[in-house]
Amino acid sequence: MVKLDPSTINKFVEILRPFVESEKERQSFLIAALGNDAPALQHISCGGSVATFIPHMLSKLAYFGGREALCAVLEYAREQMSVHENIQQRIDKLIRQLNLPASTTNDVDGLVQKVRNGLYDRIQNLHGTIQLLDIAHPVEIDRLYVDVNILEEPCSYSRLEIDELLRGREQREDFNRFGLSKVRERVTGLQAVKKYAKLMILGKPGSGKTTFLQHVVIECNQGYLLADRIPILIRLRDFVRQAKRVSNFSFDSHISSYLREVASQQEVTALLSAGKFLLLLDGLDEVPEENSDAVVDEIEFFLDNYDQNNFIITCRVQAQKYRLNRFNYVEVADFNLKQIVKFAHKWFAANSRNGLQEAETKSSKLIELFNLPENQKIKELAVTPILLSLTCRVFDDKGKFYSKQSELYEQGLEILLSKWDNSRRIKRYSVYQNLSIEQKRKLLTYLAVRKFEQEQYMLFEQDEIQSYIAEYLDISLEDSQILLESIEAQHGLIVERAQRIYSFSHLTFQEYFAAKWFCEQADWQVLAKHISEARYREVFLVTTELSSNSGQLLKIVKNEIDSILDADNELQNFLARVYAKSQSINIPYHSAKIRAFYFSINRNDILDFQSTSNFSSTSTFDININSVINPEYAPDCVLDYELALLLYNAYCIAADPPMIDASSYSHVNQQFLQGYEKLTTSQIKAEFRLKLEKIKNVLPSFSWEDWESYKNWGLTEGRIWANKLRELIVTYRNVRHSLDYLKNEQWELLKQYYDANKLLIDCLNRASTVSDTVRQEIEDTLFLPLAEIEKYKTTQSNLE
């Protein structure tokens, strides 16, 4: 028996790769090397990648032709090569290694290789492909698999409290990282397999646990991983079905039956006793409840008798109610951006109908769409293989995402609630299973809304979420705990972020459920009250998409937004000044866009409109407040923008206390001077230009080394100098009036009003059931003071 360890296989690969790159040339190469009648030829399949083909070929040559066949292939390769001393020496060394006497290998190792060779084709056929959801054809595992990352401490084992999970995080952006502290180690899946002989891999539904086991068994089968082990992948739900038929829950019997064509019962026992197996037990959570104790008992009994073997078990996170000794518990991590990109490229390559060029084009376009701000929520969902695969499938069919993002959310929920288990004929039995899919949706909706009512709207204490479940279903707290565990285990829509702290697996799903609740209630007044709360942004957008009466909702929202400033005369005066300025500008943009622009310019705390996009007319109404005005169509707006930027830099230079430090002073000073030069070359009144020149000449010339002198000047004369510049801009352009009289709470109201109007326009663009009349009324009255809104309504009423 020839023993081909991974090192030997790699040496063959280096030498033979040039001869077998093309599938079409493999058969003729083997015939030329071995002759037409070689027994191994009828057992060798010439398809697949080089990395797959060469180990397969070598295993067949070793089993059916022995050393003679392996050496013949090397000698033929030598003949075909141009003479190269290094290559010749490598071939000679490999041939000498193959011709070592068989007695130099012990009997068990020889038996391992015999069994591995006998199982090779069977393992490749059983586990070499995967069947994707909603894809008609199987896909080779190595064409789709992306290395998974493993958390060496599962999230649910963490003892962090809610305030620790939230601390220092922008909540929405970091939602998927709750519980993943910097100290928690991540390794690749294969590193974990090499590191731990007993591995319990936990993961959410669709996180890639089964695919990972298939990858491991194929890697082992081909000699790249634990090549001295015999890999056997057992799906535990199938093990239970077979065990029931023969009334024997025995892994010994199951393995002996599996190996009956390549090894005797005594040989199997010898191999098990020598620890020569890699046993992969998939889906502990998929074992029916009435059989789970028997299966776990058998696992522990088997471990006691054959502890030297390598074991990997997979289970959904919260379904691991049993704690098995000797196992290291780890968790499959969500995909990071690099893995998302790699998976997308592989998915399209594996499913392309028109070649790799089309696949590359589609995958690149998908990644471009992922990176657009408007698709951030889709990107947040696509962090597990099952939901990323769904996203790829939608894009493959449509060439884009759904116009209504909520359609993708709904399909993702359908997969997790029923379709994923149904596709694999998995039946789960529990108290929770007695609820219909619709009842489960309503329960999850209730949980989402109850949490959204609170300022901290994402993380549940265990007692809190159990009380909501008990409250909704009118059951005991004890039963609610069982249901909570079932919800997490069966669908992965609720996950344990740390010990006794839960959340929805994706914030997008929580927002979707909350939006569904508001659509069902149709109490728009209640929802509208939350228009200024950032956490409700996505709820408003999805509700607008889903509602059959979004026009009524948006009218109520518009009234709520207008009421934010209605009781404050000073802020109404601010709106009136913005309106008056917008009326003095004659450019081909919607009047609301101009008002939005001047609203932004006249808020003196920040410049909200510094970006690279154009403030231009579009077919869909859009107030892009963060805009640079197109000079060709709006020279007056460009001038006002430049003046506002000039004044902003002036206040940075002359701030008390300083708004900048010594290192940035010269940069800001230079920006001011460049802005001034730009203005003096533009079409402004000569009188205005002269006065700007005079202001500029008053500015002392300090370098960054004169930082102390600059600070002293800012404390004494700087603010006076900046105020004079403001007075000039107010006099000649009627923008950037002083708002120093406003209190902090008034600034907050302006921000709320500003953000709420942006959200309203986003909702208007997502709505499909808004009449033209309602749409026009909302657009025409944006950023208007109440007095002008009343005039508008009176005019419209008279026209009717």
N, C-alpha and C positions, 0 to 999 in steps of 0.2 A: 504494500500500500504506500503510495507516494503522499507525503505530507506537504501541502502547500500553505505555508503560513503567510500572513499579510505582506511581510517583507519580500518573500519570494514572488508573490503575485505582482507586487509593484515593479520588481525587476523585469518580469515578463512584459508588463504594460509598457515600460520605457522602450524595450526593444521592438515589440510587435506593433505598437500603435500605428506607425506609418503604413503598414501593410493592410490594416483592417479599418481605416478611417471610413472608407466607402462600403456601405452594406452590399453593393453589387459585386465587389471584388473579394468578399470574404470566402465564398464557396470555392472559387477557383484557386485562391491561395491555399486553402486546406487540402484540396484535391492534389495540387502540385506537391505539397509537402508530404502527404500521407499516402497518396494513391487512391484510386476510385473505391477500393474494397475495404477501406479502413472501418472497423466496427463503430468507431466513435462518430463518424460523419452523420449517420441517421439520427443521432441524439442531439446534435448541435443546431440550435436555432440562430440564424445569421442576422436577425433584426436587433433593434435597440441601439442605444448609445454605445460608444467605445468603452466607457467606464463600466457598462453593464455587460457588454458582449465578451470582453476578454476574460474576466473571472468565470463566466458561464462556460466558455470554450475550454478553459484550463481544467475546470472541474470534470467535464465530460472526457477530456483527453486522459486525465489522471485515472478516472474510474474505468473507462473502457479500453484504453490503450496503454496505460502505465507510463513508465519512464521512457520506453522506446518511442511512443508517440510524441511526448513532450520534447524529447531531444531532436526528433525528426523535424519538428516545426522550427526549432532554433537553428538547426543546420541549414534548412532551406532559407531561413531569413538571412543567415550569414552569406549564402551564395548570392543573394539578390542585392546585398549592400556593396557599395564601393569600399575598398580596403581602408579601414580606419583602425589603428592599433588599439585604441581605447575600447571601441565596440567589440573587437575580436576578443580582447581579454575578458570583457564582461560576459560574453557568450560562453567562453571556455570555463569560466568560474561557475556559471550557472549550471552548465552541463555536469561538471564535477560534483556539484552539490546534489543534483538529482540522482547521480549514480552511487551515492553513499549506500551501504548495505541497509536493507530494511530492518535489520536487527537493532540499528541505532535508535529507533523510535520504540517507545514502550507500547504495550498492547492496548492500553486504554486510549492513548492518543491516536493510535491507528484506528481503533473502533470509532472514535469521534469523527475522524475524517471519512470513514466509510459511511456513517450515518448522515453526515453533512452532505456528502456527494449524492446519496440516495434521496435526500429530501430536497435537493436544490430546486429542481423544476417545480415540485409541488408548492414550495414556499413562494417561488416567483409567481406562479399562476394564482395562488390564493390571495397573496398580499401585495403583489406588484402593481396593482391598479386601485384606484378609488373611484367611487361613483358620486359625483357632485349632485347636490339637490337641483332639480329642474334642468339637468344636462342629460341628453339622451345617450351619450356614449361614455364608457369608462376612460379614465385618464391615468397614464403611467405615473406612479408615485414620484419618481425622480424628476418628472417634467413639471410638477406643481409644488412639491414640498419646499417650504421655507423653514430654515432653522428656527425653532422656538426658543424663547428665553425662559429661564426657570428662576422663580424667587425661592431662595433657599430657606426662607421662613414665610409660610403662607400669611396673607394679610390678616385673616381672622384670628391668628395667634397673637397679634399685637395687643398690647395693653394700653395703647394711647386713648386719651379721652377726647371728647368732641372739640374742646377748645384747642387741644394740641394738634388735631387733624386739620383744623381750619387756620391755625396760626401762620401768618406770613404768606398766605396764598390768595391770588385772585380767584374767587370761588369757582366761577364757571369754567375758566380755562384750565384749572387744575383738578377738576372734578374726577377725572379718570386716574388721578395719581393719589387719591386719598389712601392713606395707609402704606404708601410706598416710600418710606423714609430713606434718606441717603445711605444709612448704614445697612439697609437690607440688601444682601448680595444678590446679583443676577449672574447666572452662568448660562451657557447654551445647554440645550437638552442633552446633547451627546456627552458634554463634559460631566453632567450630573450622572449619566449612566455609567461612565468610567469611574466616577468618584465613589458612588454608593452601590454596594452589592444588593441592598434591599431598598427599593424606592417606591414610595407611594406618591403618585402624581395627581394632584387635585386641580380642578379647573372648572370654569363655567361651561354651560352647554355651548357646543360649537366652538370651543377654544382651541381645538386641534389635538385633543388627547389621543383619539384613535388613530388619526393620521400619523401622529408622532410614533406610536407603537409600530405601525406598519413600516415606517421609515427605519426604525431601529432593527426590526426583524430582517428587512432587506439588506441593510448595511452589514449585519452579522452574517447573513447568508452569503453575501458576496466577499466576505473576508476582510472588510474594512473596519469592523468593530468586533471585539471579543471573538476573534477567529478560532479560538480553541473551545468555544461553546456551541451547543446545538440549540438553535433558537426555535421556540414553539410559542405561537401566539394563540391564546385561548380566549374567545369571547364568552364571558361568563354567562350571558343569557342563553347561548347555544349549549354550553356545558350543562346548565340546569335542564334544558329540554331533553338532552340525551340521557342525563342521569335519571330523570323521571321515567324514561322509557324502560331502562334496565334496573331501576330501583337501586342505584349504586352511586352515591355521591363520593367518588374516589378519583383523585387526580392520578394516582398510580395507574389505575385501569384506563383512564382516559388517554394518558400518554402512551401506554403500551399499545392501545388500539390505534392510535395515531401513527405509531412507528412499526406496526406489525409487518409491513412489507420490507423494512430495511434492518430490523433488529429483533432478536428474540426477547422473551420476557427476562431471561437471565442477563442478557446484555443491557437491557434498559435499566434493570436494578443496579448493575455494576456502574453504569454511567451516572445514575442518580446519586449513588453512594460516593462516587468520586467528585461530585459537584460539577459536572460537565454540561449542565443545561442553563440556558437563559430563558426563563419562563416569564411570559408577558401576559398578564391577566387583565383583560380589558372590560371596564364597565361594572365595577362593583355596585354602583348605584342602580344598574339595570336588572339586578337580580330581584325577582318577585319577593314581596315582603315575607310570605310564608316560607320561603326557602333561604332567606338571608342568613339565619343562624346556622343552618346546616353547611352552607358554603363557607362561612367564616370559620366554623369549627374545622372543616376539612383543610382550609388554608393553613391554620395553625398546626394541625396534626402533621401536615405535609412538611411544614417548616421544621418541626421538631425532629423529623426523621431525615430530612435532606437539606439541612441548613447551609451546606457548602455551595449550593447552586445560587445563581443570580436570579433575583425576582424584581419585576416591575408590575405594579398594580395601578390602574387608573380609576378615578372616582370623581363624581361631581363634588364641588366643595362642601356643601352642607349635608350631603348624603353620607358622609363618612362618620356614621354614628359609632362605629367600632374602632377601637384604638389597637392596632396590631403592633406587638413588640418587635424590636429589631429593625423596624423600618424608619427611614428618613422621610419625613413629610415635606414635600415641596409643592409649589403652585405654578401653573402655566401663566406667564405674564401676558398682558395685552400686547398686540403688535406695536412697535414703535414706527416712526415714519420710514426708516430704512426698510423695515420688513414689509410695510404696506406697499412701497414702491416695487420691491422685489416680487411680492406675491402677485401684484397686478400684471407685471410683465410676464410672469409665468402663466397666469390664468389665460391671458389672451393668446399667448403662444400655443398653449395646449388646446384651445378651443377655436383657433382661427380657421376659417373656411378657405381663405385665399392667401395663405403663406405668411412667412415671418414678417415681411415688410408691413402688411396690414396690421398684424398683431402689435408691432412696435409703434406704429402710428396711433393706434387706439389706446394703448396703455399710456403713452406719453400724454395724449390729450386728456385722459382720465385724471392723471396726476396734476395736470395744469388746472383742471376744474376743482380738484380737491383743495388746491391752494388758494382759491378765490375766497374772499371773506364771506360771501353769501352762501358758500357751501361748507362753512365751518361745522355746522351741526351734523351734516352727513359724514364728514371726516371723523367726528367724534364717535359716531356709531361704528365705523368700519375698522375697529381695532381687534376684532376676532375674525378668524377665517370664515365662519359661516355668514356673518353680516357683510364682510368685505366681498365674499363671493357673490352674494345677492346684488351688491352695488355694481360689481363688474358685469353681471348678467343684464341688469337694467340698462347700463350704458352700452353694452354690446348690441342689444336689441334696438335701442332708440338713437344712439349716437349722442346722447345727452342724458342728464338726470330728468326726473319727472318735473314738469312745470310746477306741480304742487309737491313740495317735499314731504308733506304728510302722507302721500301715497307710499313712499319708501318706508316711512316709519311703520305704517300699517302692515306692509308685507313683512318687515322684520319681526313685528309682534306675532304675526300669524305663524311664522317659522318657529319662534321660541315657545309659543303657547301650545302648538299642536303638530305642526307639519314635520318638524325635525324628528320627534319620537315616532309619529305615524309612519314616516318613510322607512323606518328601521323595525317596524312591527313591535315596538316597545310599549307594554302596558304597565302603568304604575298604579298601585293600589294604596289608597290612604283616605283619611277623612276628606282631604282637599280634593281628591279625585271625584268625589260625589258632586262637586260643583260643575255646572256646565261651563263651556268656554265663555259664554256671555256673562255668567255669574262671576267668573274669575276676573274678567275685564272690569266689571262694576266694582268689585272689591279693590282692585289695583287703582281704579279711578278715585275711589273714596280715600285711599291712603295718600295718593298724590295731592288731592285737594286739601286734606286736613293738614298736611305738612306745609303746603304753600301758604296757608293762613299765617304762618309764623315767620318772623324775621330771619331766623336760621332755618332755612326751608329745605335742607338737603339730607341731614343726618338724623336718624331716629335713635333714641335710646331703645333698648329692647323692650322695656316695660311700656314705653310709649306706643310703639308699633303694635305690640300685643293688645293693648287696650283698644286701639282703633279697630283691629280685626274682631275682637270680642264684641265691641260696640256695634259694628256693622252687621255681623252675622248673628248677634244675640246668643253668644256661646260663652262658656267659661274661659277664664284666663289660661287654665291648663290646656284646654283644647286649642286655644289661639296659638300657643307655643308650638303645638304639633303642626298647625297650619302654616305658621311662619317658616318652619323648617322645610315643609313640603314645597312651599312657593319657591324658596331658594333652590332646593335640590332639583325640582322638576323643570323650571323654566329659566332660572338664572336672572330673573327680572328684579329680584331683591337680593342683595348680597351683603355679607357681613364684612364691613370695612376694618373693624378691629373688634376685640372681644366685647360683645353685647352692644355694638353700634352698627346700625344697618343703614342702607340707602338703596335707591333704585340703581340698577347696574349702569344705566346711562341717564344722565340728566334729561336728555332729549325725550326719553320715554316718559319720565315723570311729567314733563311739560306737555307732552301729547295727551296723556291721560287727563291732566287738569283742563286742557282746552276742550276735550270731549265732554267733560262735566259741564262746563259753561255753555257749550252748544246745546246740551240736553236740557239744562235749566232755562236757558234764554233769558236770564235775568241780567241784562246788559248794564243796568245801573250799578250793580255790585261789581262787575268786572271793571267798568270804566273808572271806578274809584282808585284802581291800582295803576293807572296809566303812568304815574310818575315813579313807580317802583321798578328798578332795573331787573329784579328777578322775574317780573311778569312779561318781559319783552317777548320771549318766544311763545308764551301762552297767547298773547294778543295776535301774533303772526299766524300761529296754527289755527286759532279760533276763527280768524278771518277767512282762512282757506276752507275750513270745514263747514262753516255756517251757511245755511241756505238763506239767511237774512242778514248778511254782513253790512248792508247799507244802513239798516237801523242801528246796528252796533256802532258803526263809525260816526254816525251823526251824534249819538250820545257821547262817544269819546271826544268828538270835537267840542261839544258844549262843556265837557269836563275840563278840557285843556284851556279853553277860554276863561273858565272860572278861576284858574290858578292865579291870574293877575287882576281879576275883576274888582277886588276890594282895595286895591292899592293905587291911589291917584298918581303917585310918582312914577310907578311902572307903566300905568296907562299913558302918561305923558311921554315916557320913553318910546312906547309903541307909536304914539302919534308923530313923534319926531322922525322915527324910522319911515313911517308911511309918507310923510311930507317929502322926505329926501327921495324916496323911491319914485314919487310922482314927478320929480324934477328931471328924471333920467329918461331919455327916449332911446330905448334899444329894443331889438326884436326878441325879447325873452318874456315869458309869462311874468306878470306883475308880482306874483307871490315869490318867484325866485329872486327878484330884485329886492323885495322886502327881507327875505331870508338872508341875503348877502349883507345888506346894511344893518340888519339886526346883529349879525356876527361882528361886523366891523366896529359897531358902536358899543359892544361889550368890551370895556377897557381892561378887563382882568387878563384875558388871554387872546391870542389870535387863532381862531378856530379854522381859518381858511387857508392855511399854508399847506399846499399839496401840489401834485403835478397834474391833476385832472382838470379838464375844461368845464366851465359852467355854461353848458350849451343846451339848446332845445333838443328834446328827445320825444319820440312818439309816446312813450310812457311818461306820465308826469313824475318828475323826480326833482326834489330839492336837494341838490348836492351842495350842502353848505360849505363843506371843505373843498373849496375850488379856487382856481386862479382864472380870472376872467379873460376871455379871448380878446386880445387888443384890437383885432380887426373889426369886431362888432360892438365893443363897449369901451371906447377910450376913456370915458368919464369914470367908469367903474375901475379901470386899471389905475388911473391917477389916484382915486380915493384909496385903493388897496396899497399903493406905494407910500402914500402919505401916512396911512395907518401903521405900516411897517416901520417907517421912519420914526414916528412918534414912539412906537414900542421900544425901538433901540435907544432912543433918547432917554426914556425913563429907566432903561437898564443902566445906562451910563451914569445917570444922576440920582440913582435910587438912594434912599435913606431909610433903613439900613441898606447896604449894597446888595443888589440882586445877583451880582457876579463876583468872581474872585479874581485875584491878580493874574492868573494864567489865561483867563478868557477876556480880560478887559480889552486888550489891543484888538482882539478879533471882533468884538462888538463895536468898538470904535471905528474899525475899518468898514464894517457893514453899514454903519451910519453914514460915513463919508461916501461910500459907493452908492447908497440910496439917494443921497443928496445930489450926486453927479447925475444920476439917472433922471431925477426930477427937473433939474435945471436945463436939460436938453429936450424935455417934452414940451408939448404945446400948452403952456400955462401963461396966465397974464403976466406982463412984464413987471407990474407992481408987486405981485405975489413973489415972483422970482427974486427981485431985489431984496425983499424982506427976508426971504429964506437965506439968501447970501449973508445978510447981516447977522442972522441967528447963528449961522454956521461959523462965522468969524469970531463969535464970542466964545465958542467952545475951546477951552485950553488944549494944548497939544501935550498929552501925557503919554509916556511909554509904559510898558508893564513894570519896568524897574521903578517908576514913580508911583507905585501903588498907594503909598501913604499920602502923597500929595493929592492924588485923585480922590481918595476917601474924604479928605478934609474939604476939598472943593465941593463934593457931593453933599456934604453936611451943611454947607453954608450957601453956595450960590446955585448948585446944580438943579435943585427942584424948581427954583425961580426960572432958570433958563429953559427947562423942559416945559413949564407951564406957558411960557411965552410962545413956544413953538406950537403948543396945543391951541392957543388963542388964534394964532394965524390960520391954522387948519380949520378951525370952527368958522372963522370970519369968511374965508374964501371958498371953503368947500362944504360947510355945514355938516361935518362929520366929526366924530371923536369928541363930543361934548364931555365935560367933566361929570363923572358920576360918583365923586367922592362922598356925596351926601348919603349914598345908599348904605343901608346896614347889612350885616352879614346874612341875615335871613332873607333880605331882598335879593341879594346875589344868588342865593340858593333857589329862590323862586324863579329867577330868570333862567337858571340852568335847567330846572325842572320843565319849564315851559319850552325851552329850546329842544331838549331831548324828547319830550312828548310829541312835539310837532314832527320831528324826524321819524319817530316810530309810527305816527299816524300815516305819513306818506308811504312808509314801507308796507303798512297794512293795506293801504289803498291799492298799491301795486300788486299785492298778493291776492286781493279779493276778486272773485269772478262773478259775484251776484249783486254788484252795486250798479244802480241805474245811472244813466248819463246825467240826470238832473242832480242826484245826490253827489255824484263825483264832482260835478262843476261847482256846486255850492261849497263843498269842502275846499277845493282848490282855490276858489276866488276869495275866500275869507281867511286864508292862512296868514298869520302874523299881522293881523289887523287889530287896532284898538276896538274896544266894545262899541264905541260911538259909530265907527265906520261899519261894523258888522250890522248894527241895527239899521243903518241907512241902506245897506245892501239888501237886507231882508224886506224892508219896506218897498224898495224898488221892485224886487222880484214879485212881491205880493200884488203890487199894482199892475204889473205886466200880465199876471194870471187873470 
